[in-house]
Amino acid sequence: MPELGAVEDHALGLSWVVDEPMARASHALLVDGRVWLVDPVDAGDALERAAGLGEPAGVLQLLDRHGRDCEAVARRLGVEHRRLPEELPGTPLRPFPLVTLPGWKEVAIWWPERAALVVAEAVATSAMHTGGASAVGVHLLLRPLPPSRLRRHAPEHLLVGHGPSLHGPAAAAALTEALDRSRRDLPKVLLRLPATMRR
């Protein structure tokens, strides 16, 4: 079992980050008394804490090319595993396609009432994505053409698949900066990448 790093209680539910160079992050969104688990990694007691927030509603997998522990967690909790959901009826969560490339399909989630944006891979806060150059960074392979669909949203909560979440006014500003500087910061991130992976 991966070693659990930071666990964060926040206004949307709970997030946890695995203690590893990739800093995989998972989220539990508390929506109308029910808990949606997003890209969960089974680490420490995080799942027990997440399930304790309310009735488990389902497990959401936002990236096609890795399932993490989604399927196993869904079986354990007796809920549906929804891979790349196109919609989540009866909830305020609004999935939308973010990356549609060969071998890379990714869905993000917008929660309008809470100004919350959940992104699995395209942008993140881990050193692997940012190279230490900014608070949020675009994935290395997407930097030449960053995902412009994210510009439609000004999140007060940015929950990512790698690294800690961002909350408050700084979240939207950091996301905009990451998209604006995506190409310009590419050489800097490439130079720093070996050091981030050795952590």
PAKEPA-607552 format. One line per 3 residues: number of its first residue (from 1); their letters; for each residue x, y, z of C-alpha. Coordinates in nm, 2 decimals. Layout:
<rs>
NUM	A	X/Y/Z; ...
</rs>
This chain:
<rs>
1	MPE	0.00/0.00/0.00; 0.14/0.35/-0.09; 0.25/0.57/0.20
4	LGA	0.00/0.84/0.29; 0.13/1.19/0.29; -0.08/1.50/0.34
7	VED	-0.45/1.47/0.42; -0.66/1.79/0.38; -1.02/1.85/0.51
10	HAL	-1.17/2.14/0.31; -1.51/2.29/0.22; -1.57/2.03/-0.06
13	GLS	-1.48/1.72/0.14; -1.14/1.56/0.17; -0.82/1.53/-0.03
16	WVV	-0.51/1.32/0.02; -0.17/1.30/-0.14; 0.06/1.00/-0.16
19	DEP	0.41/1.05/-0.03; 0.61/0.99/-0.36; 0.77/1.19/-0.63
22	MAR	0.45/1.19/-0.85; 0.25/1.31/-0.55; -0.07/1.13/-0.67
25	ASH	-0.37/1.31/-0.52; -0.72/1.18/-0.46; -1.04/1.35/-0.36
28	ALL	-1.37/1.28/-0.18; -1.64/1.53/-0.28; -1.93/1.56/-0.04
31	VDG	-2.24/1.64/-0.25; -2.58/1.66/-0.08; -2.48/1.41/0.19
34	RVW	-2.32/1.17/-0.06; -1.95/1.11/-0.13; -1.80/1.09/-0.48
37	LVD	-1.45/0.95/-0.48; -1.23/1.09/-0.76; -0.93/0.89/-0.89
40	PVD	-0.87/0.73/-0.55; -0.54/0.58/-0.43; -0.59/0.34/-0.14
43	AGD	-0.34/0.48/0.11; -0.34/0.47/0.49; -0.68/0.54/0.64
46	ALE	-0.78/0.80/0.38; -1.06/0.59/0.23; -1.21/0.52/0.57
49	RAA	-1.20/0.90/0.65; -1.36/0.98/0.31; -1.63/0.72/0.35
52	GLG	-1.71/0.86/0.69; -1.81/1.19/0.53; -2.14/1.05/0.41
55	EPA	-2.30/0.77/0.20; -2.07/0.66/-0.08; -2.22/0.75/-0.42
58	GVL	-1.96/0.63/-0.67; -1.60/0.63/-0.79; -1.50/0.86/-1.08
61	QLL	-1.21/0.79/-1.30; -1.12/1.10/-1.50; -0.82/0.97/-1.70
64	DRH	-0.84/0.67/-1.93; -0.48/0.55/-1.91; -0.46/0.47/-1.54
67	GRD	-0.73/0.35/-1.32; -0.54/0.38/-0.99; -0.75/0.19/-0.73
70	CEA	-1.08/0.30/-0.88; -1.22/-0.04/-0.96; -1.11/-0.20/-0.63
73	VAR	-1.24/0.08/-0.42; -1.58/0.08/-0.60; -1.61/-0.30/-0.53
76	RLG	-1.52/-0.25/-0.17; -1.78/0.02/-0.12; -2.04/-0.14/-0.33
79	VEH	-2.08/0.15/-0.57; -2.05/0.21/-0.94; -1.71/0.28/-1.10
82	RRL	-1.77/0.55/-1.36; -1.48/0.58/-1.61; -1.46/0.91/-1.81
85	PEE	-1.82/1.01/-1.71; -2.00/1.22/-1.97; -2.26/1.34/-1.71
88	LPG	-2.36/1.28/-1.35; -2.74/1.32/-1.34; -2.89/1.43/-1.02
91	TPL	-2.58/1.61/-0.91; -2.44/1.96/-0.95; -2.11/1.81/-1.09
94	RPF	-2.05/1.89/-1.46; -1.80/1.67/-1.64; -1.65/1.80/-1.96
97	PLV	-1.40/1.66/-2.21; -1.05/1.81/-2.15; -0.80/1.61/-2.35
100	TLP	-0.90/1.39/-2.65; -0.57/1.26/-2.80; -0.48/0.91/-2.91
103	GWK	-0.39/0.72/-2.59; -0.50/1.01/-2.37; -0.86/1.08/-2.29
106	EVA	-0.93/1.30/-1.99; -1.24/1.45/-1.84; -1.25/1.73/-1.59
109	IWW	-1.53/1.83/-1.35; -1.68/2.17/-1.29; -1.90/2.23/-0.98
112	PER	-2.05/2.57/-1.06; -2.21/2.64/-0.72; -1.88/2.59/-0.54
115	AAL	-1.66/2.73/-0.82; -1.47/2.40/-0.79; -1.26/2.25/-1.07
118	VVA	-1.12/1.90/-1.06; -0.85/1.80/-1.31; -0.68/1.47/-1.32
121	EAV	-0.36/1.52/-1.52; -0.36/1.81/-1.76; -0.26/2.06/-1.49
124	ATS	-0.13/2.00/-1.14; 0.06/2.15/-0.85; 0.33/1.88/-0.81
127	AMH	0.69/1.96/-0.88; 0.68/1.72/-1.17; 0.43/1.95/-1.34
130	TGG	0.56/2.29/-1.22; 0.93/2.23/-1.21; 0.92/2.46/-0.91
133	ASA	0.86/2.75/-1.15; 0.50/2.82/-1.05; 0.21/2.72/-0.82
136	VGV	0.03/2.53/-1.10; 0.19/2.37/-1.41; 0.07/2.22/-1.74
139	HLL	0.16/1.86/-1.81; 0.49/1.84/-2.00; 0.34/1.68/-2.31
142	LRP	0.06/1.94/-2.32; 0.28/2.25/-2.28; 0.31/2.33/-2.65
145	LPP	-0.07/2.34/-2.68; -0.22/2.38/-2.33; -0.59/2.29/-2.28
148	SRL	-0.77/2.61/-2.36; -1.10/2.48/-2.23; -0.98/2.54/-1.88
151	RRH	-0.99/2.92/-1.95; -1.37/2.91/-1.92; -1.35/2.85/-1.55
154	APE	-1.23/3.07/-1.26; -1.20/2.82/-0.98; -1.20/2.91/-0.61
157	HLL	-1.11/2.55/-0.55; -0.86/2.37/-0.78; -0.84/2.00/-0.70
160	VGH	-0.57/1.82/-0.91; -0.45/1.46/-0.96; -0.09/1.54/-0.86
163	GPS	0.00/1.76/-0.56; -0.20/1.96/-0.31; -0.52/2.14/-0.38
166	LHG	-0.55/2.52/-0.41; -0.82/2.72/-0.25; -0.93/3.09/-0.25
169	PAA	-0.87/3.37/-0.50; -0.51/3.24/-0.58; -0.65/2.93/-0.75
172	AAA	-0.79/3.10/-1.05; -0.49/3.33/-1.09; -0.25/3.03/-1.07
175	LTE	-0.44/2.84/-1.33; -0.44/3.14/-1.57; -0.07/3.19/-1.51
178	ALD	0.00/2.82/-1.58; -0.18/2.83/-1.91; -0.03/3.17/-2.01
181	RSR	0.33/3.06/-1.93; 0.29/2.70/-2.05; 0.53/2.73/-2.36
184	RDL	0.76/2.99/-2.21; 0.84/2.78/-1.90; 0.90/2.46/-2.09
187	PKV	1.28/2.48/-2.10; 1.29/2.56/-1.72; 1.07/2.27/-1.63
190	LLR	1.27/2.03/-1.85; 1.59/2.14/-1.68; 1.45/2.08/-1.33
193	LPA	1.26/1.76/-1.41; 1.55/1.52/-1.31; 1.58/1.68/-0.97
196	TMR	1.20/1.65/-0.91; 1.20/1.28/-1.00; 1.49/1.21/-0.75
199	R	1.30/1.34/-0.45
</rs>
